[in-house]
């Protein structure tokens, strides 16, 4: 087959770019075998090109069939991906919700499928990035004592699987990015700012961060606390009888529970699943106040430590004095007991000596009665 097509190829005009020039003509010293080899290469390449065109022509129907099947699949079927919720609607079947992986039928041209992320992260000042995250700058907080600070924070939300809640979200926002821009970002920022107003700057930076996070999540999930302004006395001097600062008092019901505002997240079934607070950065004046307080606390701790050591030494000295007193008292008591024992023994010896002498006198026929009394005791007179 190839050998029959070669004469036909040789009859076609050779392109100008491939036609030999006078400079490319073989010299008298060159062999004509080189020119024949180049012609043979061009002929083989042309044969390969025609063979590829022939293969494409023969496989074109198969390619068209595969393309047709793919277009039918895309028009009649859709396959949800994991981690998303799909809202399906058409005039005949109404609305459906799909959140499981599988293959589902749809009506072409008149159906509409809207995809919502089942979970989403809103980050203010965080360095992490992924396709399910929207980044903003760090939040600036103003505390009740007018000090300010910036803090990076990350919120993680999850949509509800309830069909009614999803239909409400779709009816109000149409697309998922509207949910992020209209609810998640504004509410996250609003709750952070309002929660910061319930704390003083010094309180926030001296151990109140964990409590702040707990209160933040509670208000973000169940609604902001209702509050009312009030003036708080913060000091006085001779020139001014008092100084006041505007603060917000949290309102409670008769059971002691906080009164809350309506929460859009709860209305739409959106749940807060995670809050991560970064390292807060105070303003320069607040930083100076914190540095002074830290220095004062350090000195106070040192003084308290020294005082504790002195008190401990005093306790040790008092204990030693008490111990010495007890030892001395015990020694005196012991010596007294020994002395009394010696006196008692001496008296017994003297009494025994007197009895012995009386017995001797009685044996000699002395009429003097025996005196059995102890020394220094009055003698009994004979009544007879």
Residue, then its C-alpha position, 0 to 999 in steps of 0.5 A: x500500500x505504501x509503495x503504491x502511494x509513493x509515486x503520487x506523493x512525488x507528483x505533488x509540488x514540494x513546498x518552497x521551504x523544503x525545496x533545495x536551494x542553490x546553497x543546499x545543492x550537493x557539490x561535486x564531491x558530495x554523494x547523491x545518497x544523502x539527498x535520497x535519504x532526506x526525500x525518504x524521511x519526508x515521504x515516511x513522515x507524510x505517510x504517518x500523518x495520513x495514517x493518523x488522519x485515517x485512524x481519527x476518521x475511523x474513530x470519530x463515530x465512537x468519540x461522538x457516541x461517548x460525548x453524546x452519552x456524557x452530555x446525556x449523563x450531565x443533563x439527566x443525572x447529578x452526583x453529590x460530593x461529600x461535605x456539601x448539601x444540595x438544594x434541588x428544585x424544579x416545577x414538577x417535583x418541587x424541592x429536594x435536599x441531598x446530602x448523601x453521596x450517590x447518583x440522582x435524576x434531574x429534569x434537564x433545562x428546567x431544574x436548578x441545583x444549588x450547592x451549600x457547604x455543610x461546614x465553613x470557616x470564617x477567619x479574622x487574621x488567621x494565616x491558614x487558608x483552604x477552599x472552605x475558608x474566608x479570610x479577613x483582617x484581625x478584629x479590633x475590640x473596644x473594652x468597657x474602659x475604652x481601651x482597645x486591642x486587636x485579636x485574630x480569631x477563627x469561627x467554624x460553622x455547620x449548616x443544619x440538615x433540616x430541609x425546612x431550615x435549608x429551604x429558609x436559607x435558600x429562599x432568603x439568600x439564594x447562594x451560599x456566598x450570600x450566607x457567608x457575606x450576610x450572616x456568618x461574617x457580620x454576626x461573628x464580628x458583631x458578637x465579638x465586639x459586643x462581648x468585648x464591651x462586657x470586659x475591661x481591658x486589664x481584666x481581659x489580658x489578666x486571666x479573662x481570655x478563657x472566660x471571654x471565649x466561653x461567653x463568646x460561644x454562648x452568645x454566638x449560639x443562643x443570642x446576645x445578652x440584653x444590656x442597658x447603660x449605667x454610670x459606674x463610679x471609678x474614683x474620687x478626689x478633693x477637686x471632684x467628688x467622683x468620676x464616672x464611666x459609662x458601662x453596660x449592665x446585663x439584664x436578667x429575669x426573675x430566675x437569674x437567667x440572662x435576657x437575650x436578643x433574637x439570634x439569626x443563627x438559631x433561626x436558620x439552624x446554623x451551629x457554631x462548632x469551633x472558636x479559636x482565639x489568637x494572641x491579642x495585641x493591646x494598644x500602647x496605653x493598655x500595654x503600658x498599664x499591663x507592664x506596670x501592673x506586671x512589675x507591681x505584681x512581681x514586686x508584690x509577689x517578692x514582698x509576699x515571698x519574703x514575708x512568708x519566709x520571715x513568718x516561716x522562720x518565726x514559726x520555726x523559732x517559736x516552735x523551737x522555743x516551745x520545744x525547749x520550754x517543754x523539755x525544761x518543764x519535763x526536766x524540772x518535773x523529773x527532778x522534782x519527782x526524783x527529789x520527792x522520791x528521795x525525801x520519801x525514802x529518807x522518811x521511811x529509813x528514819x521511821x524504820x530506825x525509830x521502830x527499831x530503837x523502840x523495839x530494842x527499848x521494849x525488849x530491855x523492859x522499858x515501860x515507854x510505849x512504842x511510838x509508831x507515828x512518823x516524825x514530826x507527827x503529834x503523839x497520841x496520849x494514853x487515855x487510860 
